[in-house]
Amino acid sequence: HANDIVAIKNFCLFRRDRGHGRKGGGICVYVRSDISCHILQLHSNDNDETSSIEILWLECCYDNLTYCVACCYHPPKPNYSVIQFIEVLSADIDLVNSRFDNPFIVVAGDFNTLDTIFLENDFGLCQIVTNPTHGHNLLDKVFVSRPDIYISNVFCSLLKTKHCAVIVDNT
């Protein structure tokens, strides 16, 4: 779809569509237009082995603070190894930590059944979504470097989907 078809007034659209030959999916993020934001190029999507890994990194500056946000989708049956996804996301977080002085890191998305404990153990991120987001399962997660400043809520979505909506706000 063209950006103007899915545009929302006063919001900037950032997206990473799925590769050719793959049906549906992709990542789409809307950021308020008063927030300075751009795509961070961290891992190589041109590499054949990692090109189907769906991670979109954004650098957002708001209130003189830098937020590095990873929007992720890890499908139930990926066409890459789970280890590859973990290695790419881990390398990206390492790059963010080396490029920025104490950034606010947010890693959010639909991780399906991926064991995400590495984000907590290896990077000190805290998962803040506590309610199920898909039936009785917690598939949609948000990991943050500063859990003291965020609160998450899970709601029934207005869209036709089996997933709940997750809203994260500053406390």
URRA-V433677 format. One record per pair of residues at least 4 apart in sequence whose C-alpha atoms are under 6 Angstrom apart, sorted by the first residue. I is the first residue (numbers start at 1). J is the second residue. Records with the same first field share a line. If there is no record, write none. Layout:
I = J / J
This chain:
3 = 7
10 = 33
11 = 30 / 31 / 32 / 33
12 = 30 / 31 / 33
13 = 29 / 30
14 = 28 / 29
15 = 27 / 28
16 = 26 / 27
17 = 26
18 = 26
35 = 62
36 = 60 / 61
37 = 59 / 60
38 = 58 / 59
39 = 57 / 58
40 = 57 / 58
42 = 92
45 = 51
46 = 51
47 = 51
54 = 72 / 73
55 = 71 / 72
56 = 70 / 71
57 = 69 / 70
58 = 68 / 69
59 = 67 / 68
60 = 66 / 67
61 = 65 / 66
66 = 103
67 = 103 / 104 / 105
68 = 105
69 = 105 / 106 / 107
70 = 107
71 = 108 / 109
72 = 109
73 = 109 / 110 / 111
74 = 111
76 = 112
86 = 90
87 = 91
96 = 100
104 = 145
105 = 144 / 145
106 = 143 / 144
107 = 142 / 143
108 = 141 / 142
109 = 140 / 141
110 = 139 / 140
111 = 139
112 = 139
118 = 122
119 = 123 / 125
120 = 124 / 125 / 126
125 = 143 / 144 / 145
126 = 143 / 144
127 = 142 / 143
128 = 142
129 = 141 / 152
132 = 136 / 137 / 138
133 = 138 / 140 / 163 / 164
134 = 162 / 163
149 = 170 / 171
150 = 169 / 170 / 171
151 = 168 / 169 / 171
152 = 167 / 168
153 = 166 / 167
154 = 165 / 166
155 = 164 / 165
156 = 164 / 165
157 = 164 / 165
